[in-house]
Amino acid sequence: MNYTFARRLISVAAVAVLAATPLVAEEWKPEKPVEMVIMAGQGGGADRLARLFQSIIQKENLSNMPVLPVNKGGGSGAEALRYLKDKSGDNHVIMATLNSYYTTPLRTDIGVNIEDFTPIARMALDTFVLWVNADSDIQTLDDYVAAVKASGGAWKMGGTGTGQEDSLVTAMLEKEFGIKVTYVPFSGGGDVARNLVGGHIDSSVNNPSEALGFYQANKLRPIAAFTPTRIAAFPDTPTMGELGHDLVYWMQRSFVAPKDMAPEAVAFYTSMFEKLNASQEWQTYTAEKALLAEFLTGDALQAYFLEERAKHDALLKSMGEGS
């Protein structure tokens, strides 16, 4: 074969191969620091978890750019929800959610529909426990109900705001046991735990992570857990179900992004949290802090959000609130 002709054939073949093989686009990465908006104030479970996530992301080099936690807890998370709505199309904002992600738009007309937001990852389901001060004479759930009834409505239950998760759990207790408490709001779950230790309130339904340090210091006493089975960190604490009361409530710990985030950015953050979920530090934390690590992404996560919104709508309506 003529050498020049053969060389031309090889060149044509090479061009054909290149034309048939799409160039592999470089994976998207953040081009500036990423805002991690937190739907709660400082010191509570949501804040501590978000900052733990930020720390793991940094230590494990899961992002080429810094991830910066920003608290926007005003109006039971309404401030954060409105902020995320205004960030439509922004590839450098994600938001750490809790159950006020559903309840706040249901309770207040803030012009936000969570269906518009982009689901990223559910990291865990958090639990709730009924707590009293360790110096209290209350040892059992029966003791607790009797003490609240004897107070004549003066019993102080600490929480993080009307419509927040702990206020819903409080309402469940009031309905189940025919009791009435005075609900006292604080800026975050950490504040609630400190005020219970200080004797400024009489009880709380804090997440375990918010009260664990005080429990380990023998300053708080768990009475019952709002979980289907006993929490490993509190093996001697019965569930409400064991005590004859069908009271179960979870707090989701998830991340969402603004509407119209670029698909390649969604893929980046989903992968980032998938790697975080697999990290030893996160797996150890969930075991020690009584969280149920149930990772969920994409359409399945959005379906979960909408199902939970419907459940919370029904719960709020039963309390005389909601849409």
Secondary structure as a PSIPRED ss2 file (coil, helix, strand):
# PSIPRED VFORMAT (PSIPRED V4.0)

   1 M C   1.000  0.000  0.000
   2 N C   1.000  0.000  0.000
   3 Y H   0.000  1.000  0.000
   4 T H   0.000  1.000  0.000
   5 F H   0.000  1.000  0.000
   6 A H   0.000  1.000  0.000
   7 R H   0.000  1.000  0.000
   8 R H   0.000  1.000  0.000
   9 L H   0.000  1.000  0.000
  10 I H   0.000  1.000  0.000
  11 S H   0.000  1.000  0.000
  12 V H   0.000  1.000  0.000
  13 A H   0.000  1.000  0.000
  14 A H   0.000  1.000  0.000
  15 V H   0.000  1.000  0.000
  16 A H   0.000  1.000  0.000
  17 V H   0.000  1.000  0.000
  18 L H   0.000  1.000  0.000
  19 A H   0.000  1.000  0.000
  20 A H   0.000  1.000  0.000
  21 T C   1.000  0.000  0.000
  22 P C   1.000  0.000  0.000
  23 L C   1.000  0.000  0.000
  24 V C   1.000  0.000  0.000
  25 A C   1.000  0.000  0.000
  26 E C   1.000  0.000  0.000
  27 E C   1.000  0.000  0.000
  28 W C   1.000  0.000  0.000
  29 K C   1.000  0.000  0.000
  30 P C   1.000  0.000  0.000
  31 E C   1.000  0.000  0.000
  32 K C   1.000  0.000  0.000
  33 P C   1.000  0.000  0.000
  34 V E   0.000  0.000  1.000
  35 E E   0.000  0.000  1.000
  36 M E   0.000  0.000  1.000
  37 V E   0.000  0.000  1.000
  38 I E   0.000  0.000  1.000
  39 M C   1.000  0.000  0.000
  40 A C   1.000  0.000  0.000
  41 G C   1.000  0.000  0.000
  42 Q C   1.000  0.000  0.000
  43 G C   1.000  0.000  0.000
  44 G C   1.000  0.000  0.000
  45 G H   0.000  1.000  0.000
  46 A H   0.000  1.000  0.000
  47 D H   0.000  1.000  0.000
  48 R H   0.000  1.000  0.000
  49 L H   0.000  1.000  0.000
  50 A H   0.000  1.000  0.000
  51 R H   0.000  1.000  0.000
  52 L H   0.000  1.000  0.000
  53 F H   0.000  1.000  0.000
  54 Q H   0.000  1.000  0.000
  55 S H   0.000  1.000  0.000
  56 I H   0.000  1.000  0.000
  57 I H   0.000  1.000  0.000
  58 Q H   0.000  1.000  0.000
  59 K H   0.000  1.000  0.000
  60 E C   1.000  0.000  0.000
  61 N C   1.000  0.000  0.000
  62 L C   1.000  0.000  0.000
  63 S C   1.000  0.000  0.000
  64 N C   1.000  0.000  0.000
  65 M C   1.000  0.000  0.000
  66 P C   1.000  0.000  0.000
  67 V E   0.000  0.000  1.000
  68 L E   0.000  0.000  1.000
  69 P E   0.000  0.000  1.000
  70 V E   0.000  0.000  1.000
  71 N E   0.000  0.000  1.000
  72 K C   1.000  0.000  0.000
  73 G C   1.000  0.000  0.000
  74 G C   1.000  0.000  0.000
  75 G C   1.000  0.000  0.000
  76 S C   1.000  0.000  0.000
  77 G C   1.000  0.000  0.000
  78 A H   0.000  1.000  0.000
  79 E H   0.000  1.000  0.000
  80 A H   0.000  1.000  0.000
  81 L H   0.000  1.000  0.000
  82 R H   0.000  1.000  0.000
  83 Y H   0.000  1.000  0.000
  84 L H   0.000  1.000  0.000
  85 K H   0.000  1.000  0.000
  86 D H   0.000  1.000  0.000
  87 K C   1.000  0.000  0.000
  88 S C   1.000  0.000  0.000
  89 G C   1.000  0.000  0.000
  90 D C   1.000  0.000  0.000
  91 N C   1.000  0.000  0.000
  92 H C   1.000  0.000  0.000
  93 V E   0.000  0.000  1.000
  94 I E   0.000  0.000  1.000
  95 M E   0.000  0.000  1.000
  96 A E   0.000  0.000  1.000
  97 T E   0.000  0.000  1.000
  98 L C   1.000  0.000  0.000
  99 N C   1.000  0.000  0.000
 100 S H   0.000  1.000  0.000
 101 Y H   0.000  1.000  0.000
 102 Y H   0.000  1.000  0.000
 103 T H   0.000  1.000  0.000
 104 T H   0.000  1.000  0.000
 105 P H   0.000  1.000  0.000
 106 L H   0.000  1.000  0.000
 107 R H   0.000  1.000  0.000
 108 T C   1.000  0.000  0.000
 109 D C   1.000  0.000  0.000
 110 I C   1.000  0.000  0.000
 111 G C   1.000  0.000  0.000
 112 V C   1.000  0.000  0.000
 113 N C   1.000  0.000  0.000
 114 I H   0.000  1.000  0.000
 115 E H   0.000  1.000  0.000
 116 D H   0.000  1.000  0.000
 117 F C   1.000  0.000  0.000
 118 T E   0.000  0.000  1.000
 119 P E   0.000  0.000  1.000
 120 I E   0.000  0.000  1.000
 121 A E   0.000  0.000  1.000
 122 R E   0.000  0.000  1.000
 123 M E   0.000  0.000  1.000
 124 A E   0.000  0.000  1.000
 125 L E   0.000  0.000  1.000
 126 D E   0.000  0.000  1.000
 127 T C   1.000  0.000  0.000
 128 F C   1.000  0.000  0.000
 129 V E   0.000  0.000  1.000
 130 L E   0.000  0.000  1.000
 131 W E   0.000  0.000  1.000
 132 V E   0.000  0.000  1.000
 133 N E   0.000  0.000  1.000
 134 A C   1.000  0.000  0.000
 135 D C   1.000  0.000  0.000
 136 S C   1.000  0.000  0.000
 137 D C   1.000  0.000  0.000
 138 I C   1.000  0.000  0.000
 139 Q C   1.000  0.000  0.000
 140 T C   1.000  0.000  0.000
 141 L H   0.000  1.000  0.000
 142 D H   0.000  1.000  0.000
 143 D H   0.000  1.000  0.000
 144 Y H   0.000  1.000  0.000
 145 V H   0.000  1.000  0.000
 146 A H   0.000  1.000  0.000
 147 A H   0.000  1.000  0.000
 148 V H   0.000  1.000  0.000
 149 K H   0.000  1.000  0.000
 150 A H   0.000  1.000  0.000
 151 S C   1.000  0.000  0.000
 152 G C   1.000  0.000  0.000
 153 G C   1.000  0.000  0.000
 154 A C   1.000  0.000  0.000
 155 W C   1.000  0.000  0.000
 156 K E   0.000  0.000  1.000
 157 M E   0.000  0.000  1.000
 158 G E   0.000  0.000  1.000
 159 G E   0.000  0.000  1.000
 160 T C   1.000  0.000  0.000
 161 G C   1.000  0.000  0.000
 162 T C   1.000  0.000  0.000
 163 G C   1.000  0.000  0.000
 164 Q C   1.000  0.000  0.000
 165 E H   0.000  1.000  0.000
 166 D H   0.000  1.000  0.000
 167 S H   0.000  1.000  0.000
 168 L H   0.000  1.000  0.000
 169 V H   0.000  1.000  0.000
 170 T H   0.000  1.000  0.000
 171 A H   0.000  1.000  0.000
 172 M H   0.000  1.000  0.000
 173 L H   0.000  1.000  0.000
 174 E H   0.000  1.000  0.000
 175 K H   0.000  1.000  0.000
 176 E H   0.000  1.000  0.000
 177 F H   0.000  1.000  0.000
 178 G C   1.000  0.000  0.000
 179 I C   1.000  0.000  0.000
 180 K C   1.000  0.000  0.000
 181 V C   1.000  0.000  0.000
 182 T E   0.000  0.000  1.000
 183 Y E   0.000  0.000  1.000
 184 V E   0.000  0.000  1.000
 185 P E   0.000  0.000  1.000
 186 F C   1.000  0.000  0.000
 187 S C   1.000  0.000  0.000
 188 G C   1.000  0.000  0.000
 189 G H   0.000  1.000  0.000
 190 G H   0.000  1.000  0.000
 191 D H   0.000  1.000  0.000
 192 V H   0.000  1.000  0.000
 193 A H   0.000  1.000  0.000
 194 R H   0.000  1.000  0.000
 195 N H   0.000  1.000  0.000
 196 L H   0.000  1.000  0.000
 197 V H   0.000  1.000  0.000
 198 G C   1.000  0.000  0.000
 199 G C   1.000  0.000  0.000
 200 H C   1.000  0.000  0.000
 201 I C   1.000  0.000  0.000
 202 D C   1.000  0.000  0.000
 203 S E   0.000  0.000  1.000
 204 S E   0.000  0.000  1.000
 205 V C   1.000  0.000  0.000
 206 N C   1.000  0.000  0.000
 207 N C   1.000  0.000  0.000
 208 P H   0.000  1.000  0.000
 209 S H   0.000  1.000  0.000
 210 E H   0.000  1.000  0.000
 211 A H   0.000  1.000  0.000
 212 L H   0.000  1.000  0.000
 213 G H   0.000  1.000  0.000
 214 F H   0.000  1.000  0.000
 215 Y H   0.000  1.000  0.000
 216 Q H   0.000  1.000  0.000
 217 A C   1.000  0.000  0.000
 218 N C   1.000  0.000  0.000
 219 K C   1.000  0.000  0.000
 220 L E   0.000  0.000  1.000
 221 R E   0.000  0.000  1.000
 222 P E   0.000  0.000  1.000
 223 I E   0.000  0.000  1.000
 224 A E   0.000  0.000  1.000
 225 A E   0.000  0.000  1.000
 226 F C   1.000  0.000  0.000
 227 T C   1.000  0.000  0.000
 228 P C   1.000  0.000  0.000
 229 T C   1.000  0.000  0.000
 230 R C   1.000  0.000  0.000
 231 I C   1.000  0.000  0.000
 232 A C   1.000  0.000  0.000
 233 A C   1.000  0.000  0.000
 234 F C   1.000  0.000  0.000
 235 P C   1.000  0.000  0.000
 236 D C   1.000  0.000  0.000
 237 T C   1.000  0.000  0.000
 238 P C   1.000  0.000  0.000
 239 T E   0.000  0.000  1.000
 240 M C   1.000  0.000  0.000
 241 G C   1.000  0.000  0.000
 242 E C   1.000  0.000  0.000
 243 L C   1.000  0.000  0.000
 244 G C   1.000  0.000  0.000
 245 H C   1.000  0.000  0.000
 246 D C   1.000  0.000  0.000
 247 L C   1.000  0.000  0.000
 248 V C   1.000  0.000  0.000
 249 Y C   1.000  0.000  0.000
 250 W C   1.000  0.000  0.000
 251 M E   0.000  0.000  1.000
 252 Q E   0.000  0.000  1.000
 253 R E   0.000  0.000  1.000
 254 S E   0.000  0.000  1.000
 255 F E   0.000  0.000  1.000
 256 V E   0.000  0.000  1.000
 257 A E   0.000  0.000  1.000
 258 P C   1.000  0.000  0.000
 259 K C   1.000  0.000  0.000
 260 D C   1.000  0.000  0.000
 261 M C   1.000  0.000  0.000
 262 A C   1.000  0.000  0.000
 263 P H   0.000  1.000  0.000
 264 E H   0.000  1.000  0.000
 265 A H   0.000  1.000  0.000
 266 V H   0.000  1.000  0.000
 267 A H   0.000  1.000  0.000
 268 F H   0.000  1.000  0.000
 269 Y H   0.000  1.000  0.000
 270 T H   0.000  1.000  0.000
 271 S H   0.000  1.000  0.000
 272 M H   0.000  1.000  0.000
 273 F H   0.000  1.000  0.000
 274 E H   0.000  1.000  0.000
 275 K H   0.000  1.000  0.000
 276 L H   0.000  1.000  0.000
 277 N H   0.000  1.000  0.000
 278 A H   0.000  1.000  0.000
 279 S C   1.000  0.000  0.000
 280 Q H   0.000  1.000  0.000
 281 E H   0.000  1.000  0.000
 282 W H   0.000  1.000  0.000
 283 Q H   0.000  1.000  0.000
 284 T H   0.000  1.000  0.000
 285 Y H   0.000  1.000  0.000
 286 T H   0.000  1.000  0.000
 287 A H   0.000  1.000  0.000
 288 E H   0.000  1.000  0.000
 289 K C   1.000  0.000  0.000
 290 A C   1.000  0.000  0.000
 291 L C   1.000  0.000  0.000
 292 L E   0.000  0.000  1.000
 293 A C   1.000  0.000  0.000
 294 E C   1.000  0.000  0.000
 295 F C   1.000  0.000  0.000
 296 L E   0.000  0.000  1.000
 297 T E   0.000  0.000  1.000
 298 G H   0.000  1.000  0.000
 299 D H   0.000  1.000  0.000
 300 A H   0.000  1.000  0.000
 301 L H   0.000  1.000  0.000
 302 Q H   0.000  1.000  0.000
 303 A H   0.000  1.000  0.000
 304 Y H   0.000  1.000  0.000
 305 F H   0.000  1.000  0.000
 306 L H   0.000  1.000  0.000
 307 E H   0.000  1.000  0.000
 308 E H   0.000  1.000  0.000
 309 R H   0.000  1.000  0.000
 310 A H   0.000  1.000  0.000
 311 K H   0.000  1.000  0.000
 312 H H   0.000  1.000  0.000
 313 D H   0.000  1.000  0.000
 314 A H   0.000  1.000  0.000
 315 L H   0.000  1.000  0.000
 316 L H   0.000  1.000  0.000
 317 K H   0.000  1.000  0.000
 318 S H   0.000  1.000  0.000
 319 M C   1.000  0.000  0.000
 320 G C   1.000  0.000  0.000
 321 E C   1.000  0.000  0.000
 322 G C   1.000  0.000  0.000
 323 S C   1.000  0.000  0.000
